[in-house]
Amino acid sequence: MSTARHFASPAEALGYALALHQNGRHAECGAVCRAILAVKPDHHGASFLLGVTAFTLGRIEESQRCLALTIALKPDLADACLNLALLLRRRGRLAEAAALQARALRLAPGPADAGPVIVLGAMLRELGRTAATRAVLRRAIALAPDDAEAWRESGHGLRDGGELAAAAMAYGRAYRLDPSRTESLSDQLHAALSHCDWSAYDALCREVLAVIDSGRGIALPLLTLLIDSSPAQQDRAARHFHRAVVQPAALPQAAAAVPVAPPLGSPSGDGGRLTVAYLSADFHEHATAYLAAELFELHDRDRFRVVACSYGPDDGSPTRRRLEAAFDAFHDIRGCDAEQVQALLAAEGAHILVDLKGYTRHVRFDLLARRLAPVQVAYLGYPGTMGSDVMDYVIGDRFVTPPDHQPHYRERLVIMPDSYQVNDRRRPLDAPVPDRAACGLPPDGFVFCAFNAPFKITPSLFGLWMRVLARVPGSVLWLQQPGRDGADNLRREAARRGVDPDRLVFALHRPQAEHLARYRLADLFLDSFPYTGHTTVSDALWMGLPVVTRIGDTFAARVAAGLLNAAGLPETVTTSFDGYEALAVRLAGEPATLAAYRRRLAAARATAPLFDTPRFTRHLERAYRTMWDRHAAGLPPEAFTVPPL
């Protein structure tokens, strides 16, 4: 029986449906709307309300169809455009979403509201349209100069456009306007660190730590790794972030069923093949890809099938082409929403999903908010806990995730035998070495190298480096180029500490082979702290360059120490800044010791566990098998140590 026949008119029925919707009776509301449309298929009000209601109930395809029908029936209905833009954005169809959002703004009667303008700015930013983003966000701030979200989104746009000083100022304004949005503090501190502006460093660190300790708001997890925070504080920040940011990013689901993989192949000695899916935005020219490419190639195809789900750019590079060839199936999931990805993985029969991204830039929160495979693993991209119940395991080792750190992880710790970090033995090794002058280096003198990202440099670390330069006459410090403002800031900081700013040399970005060749011009690598080097340290060791590091208490503060041990050079791991400084100065005066270390590292390329990729792959496969066997037996995830081969 049609629900609409109980009403005098479709308009009366629509009024009743709207009341149902407002009272949270969404299923009944949808039934009334469908009844109206059965009688009057061109009723744009019913199709619009049904689109909104279907979205609320998790019926995404139905919602999209209804909203599109509404726009076809009434092209000037701004609210329909806004709602469909929201849906398409969350499904990853950004270009269409931005076009609809702009159309809605043109259609809206009267003065524009800042909210939809801010959303359009965010969409354009995500599309990489820097100039358009700036113009739209300037309009948003003009409309609502006291709107904290307008300033925060403006900060994002300025950051993505490389205007880091202006971004930090925008984030600071956002926080002053709305102190409850504590994530703006983290944004401000990260932007300041990214261009080496430490003028408010101590105060911002204290505020961010106070936010974590009090539980009064969000601290961005990645930022907590960069400052002097404890494992417990990083855990609290990640858990809060997951509850407040990641979970709400999920599309509503009609049903929250746990994916069930098909049974494995016929019984055999190894129990059949496991399908492992790797999820990342970094399957292109990126540090994660540089480390892991050979892993995907070396998986034992008799025992494992490997699938890639990529939501990052296709840069057309040789690295991308190599990665596409490395997997049994490579899926570009840009434009797919979480439910479509979940369906894809179910069709692939994925037993284990490995997230290679974590809380790093361009992560898709909608994919981290739900379970996409029966067993889920965090690996490589993010050195810390995700604070999430949907991640069952995190891959570590005895250095980065010692067993006594388990209380600070929601995930169960998997302790690899040598190092958690995989390495690619096909890294370029023999590119021509540039001359010193071409790199801006003096013709002679000791070269300290610190190629870690500029945002990893803290004031205390830089002060240590300047003391080392002062104690090693004629030496220079070779840094990654932090942009014009960042370089000027570092030069000023050097002068303030009594060091000639000309003793700082900045390395521009270069393709991987050219970049690695530059390591051969350096004499000693000085690591960052508390966020120690990952790929940069492995690169240095691969190229035969000794590294001085300090080991700390958190995952990120312990990575380089673990890499040095796995490479066979534990002597250069220190436990304090005093020890770090003393060792750097001593080695600068002992060329014979450094030469011996170089010879040891050259031999390590063929012998050290850090660079034994086949051995690492077999260990990781053992870990995957253990995880799956527990799941198949109906047992919950449990921490374990992978036995060495």
Phi, psi and omega in degrees: 000136180283129179297329185296333185291350178277359184241154182292333183202161174302325180297319179294319179297319180296322177298320178293319179298320179297320178297319177300316180298316182293336179265010176079011180265068192289322181297318179294320177302314180299321180297318179295317179298319179295323179295320177299315182293332177294327179274321184225085186299340182260023180278100186293330179295318179291319180294324179293312181295323177295322177299317179293316181294318180298321177299315180300325182274000180084012178267077193291317181297316178298317179301314181297318179298317183292318180292322177295320177298318180302315181294324177294322180284323182221084186298343182262014179275100185298321182297325177294319177297318181296317182291320179291326176298316178301314182296313182295324177298316181288344175268001177088007181264072192292317183299315178295320180298316181296321179297318178292321179298316178296321178297317179300320180294324178291327183277336187300131179284149176073189181298141181292145173273143185294328185305304179297331177293318177299317179299318178298318177302318179296319179297316180296323177297315180296334176277354180080018181269081191299310184296315179296322178301312181301315182297316181293319182286330172298321176296318180299317181291325176295323179288324185217077184295346179251019180269114184297322182293326177297319180289322180293315179295325175298321176301317178300316181295319179294319178300312182293335177272005177083006179266075191288323179296315178294324178297315179300320178295319179296317178296320178299319177297318180301317182291320179296325179287328181216086182297347177286339178271073188291346177297338177296331175298313180297318178300316182297315181294320180295318179296320179295316179297324184294337174241025169057040174258108185253019185297329180243019188302307184298316181295317180294320178299316179299318181294317180297316179295325178294323176298315180296312185293326181275341183070022187272359181181194186266133165242127183296125187304317181299321180297325181295336179286340186271348183242176185281076179245158182268165175304322180294320179293320178296323177295313180298317180297318181293319180296316179297317180298318181296317179294317189274332187242312187287309183301317178294344181282350182287141170296144176300142182247136177292329177212143184252048182289143176282130180301142178239118179284151175296157179299154178291171182298180183304147183308136178209181182301328182254007175082010181095174182273140172263139172261118181247125179253129177257129184246127181194159169260006191245028177276065179199201179290094186204154183303319180299317179295321179300324180284318197259355187305316184289331176304311182297326180288329188268354178305138181289106185290347174285338185242343183221143168245131186242135185233142175249138170239110187249124176242018174256183185288152168263103184273002178068013186279164173302325178299315179298314181297321178297317181294317179301324180282341186283337186261156173289330174212135181236116184249124171272109187257015170300133182090356176260136174275179187297323180292324177292321176295318178299318178295321178299314181293326176295319178295327177284348182071036183294126174271321185228132173252131179245113178274121181260012190247305184064203184274061177241175189299139178076013176294147175260108183294329181297333179277339177271352187271353185220169177270120181257347179209161183300324178236133183231139190228136173261129183209136161076314189286328187230118184272070179177181179280149175271348180064029189233142177281345183276352172261119185277323186223156168232136181274124178219200174209183187291344177271304187284328180226067177301150185306329181287357175271358183306322180301344183261014180229135168287322179290156173275138183281132172248116186264109178283154186292322187247291178217148176287339188271126173277155178223153183259118180285353177267010172309139177301135184234333192244023176294151180302137179277124180290162176277162185299318182299322180296336179264002181082010181272149176292162183295335177214180183105154183286135182249109169274134184244135176218082187269009176294161183302142182304328182291351176274355181273124176254162180301319181293322178295316180296322176300320177298313180301321180292325176294323177297314178300319181296329183271350179240090184304140176079359181278160176229160176245121185258115188241157170293138181298119181263018185090166185299313181296319180296317179297318178297320179296317180294321178297318178297319180294322177297313180299321180297334180262012175081019180248136178300121181303337180291350177278000171263128179239137185246132182261123177285159177297137177223158173304157190307312184298315179294321179297314181297323180299331181294333180302333183289346177272347182270156179258329182202134179266128176258119187278161176272169180195138011275351176266096186282170182290146177245271178297322182298321179291317176300320177301313181300313181295320178300322181274005175084019181261118178297150184233132171258127180224171173237136177267136179242209188254345184252167179310304184298330181277359185239356186299307185299323178299318178295320179295318180295322177293319180290338178270355179085026180229058182290344184296340184262014174266126179245168183244003180206162176294325178298316178294321178300309182299315182297318181293318180299316180293318182296314182294328177297336179260006182234075182300328180293321178296315179297321179297321178294320177297320179298317179296320179296318180291325177298318177292329184295335180303330181258346189235333188283144177304329182301327184251012178267082186293320176301318179297315179300316183298317178296322178296317181294322178296323174301318179298314180299318181296319178297316179301312184291320180299321177296315180299314182296332178276001180079017182264149179286162176303146181214141177298145177204161176252132180281123179292140181289152176289000000 
